[in-house]
Amino acid sequence: MTGTGLTDEATYDRKRIEQWRAGNALSRRGMLRLTAGGSLALTALGALPSGTASAATPIVKPLPPEIFEVYGTNAETRWEALSGQGYLTPVERFFVRNHTATPTIDVGTWRLKLFGSGLRGGPVEFSYRDLLRLPSETITSAIECAGNGRSYFTSQQGQTVSGTAWKLGAIGVARWRGVRLATVLAKAGLTRNAVDVLPEGLDADYVTGGVNLGKVRRPLPVEKALQDVLLAYEMNGHPLPPDHGYPVRLVVPSWAGISSIKWLGRIEVSETPLVSPWNTQYYRLLGPDYPAEGTLVTRQVVKSAFELPWNAEFAAGDRKVLRGRSWSGNGRIRRVDVDTGNGWRQAKFVGAAADRGWQRWEIPWRAGVPGVHTLRARATDITGVTQPEVTPHNTQGYLFDAIVRHPVRVV
């Protein structure tokens, strides 16, 4: 089986759209967006803004050029910088996705507020110390931007898309410690009829095209919130760094990174469907292969990358071991095949498989005649989804899962 790996979240989204349409008329020719005043307006599907923000110092940590490629408020990890780093991505090499700029937050006065019709008894607040007192859980999970691989829509498929031109470095795997969101929702008085939670960050309002879209926020169905979502306060054994959500962030395993809201401040819990620009205007698959209203981006897709620089050089005749990593939102990777120009060969797995992270692999290679050569890696996950040759086009360049053609030079 090949393709984007979309699952039954599409059924959930249809229900949400149907319920919302009944009261707010979401047309088949437009998408809902929030205006600066907070009211709903329609945006033509063909005119969605790319959404770029700027700040004087948007990222706090150092961004050495040998490790990161910087795109304004965002920083992508170079894949060669992961070579030899082990399974977990070191914090200093973990990619950064900011809509505006990393905020400075006083943990002593920080509060997490839960409110809405999906709670019994009114709003509830938790301090940082309150969360530390609750039972903790540690998980290892990838966080990956939905636009990871976006640039290949253009460079490989000749298609125009909007948004940051990520290669494959908008992903990292870390060990997260925190409190299950299910635990906090239970203590806050979650009702049986709650359907959505809407986490919201404390970074600055996002303004694009002269329109203030407010705080970064995106709804989660209660079913997912209760399943495996973590309120994380540690990353790789240390308190969260500022760029990665200090003091508390969400970690939503297997789903697009936009769901893992950083610098968490509020969570609305509702008995009716919730919307924000991040599930109506952005993070929808829009294009000829999708419904007119688009398909909601939720679960991540299967991908593979080599731990090599683009256009890496090798001496003719050299024997090398090519290394890389593959991952999928559907769970463990079952198989990886590599093509160095003479057909597909199965790669050898390195280390244990992981449901929420990635699978490392390696394969021997002898550099051939001088010239430009193309390396390709193709993964198959535990559900049988295999990376395709082409990803169906969507206008905002999300969920690129096609096999990436990685050029190297033999000299």
Disulfide bonds with the S-S distance in Angstrom:
none
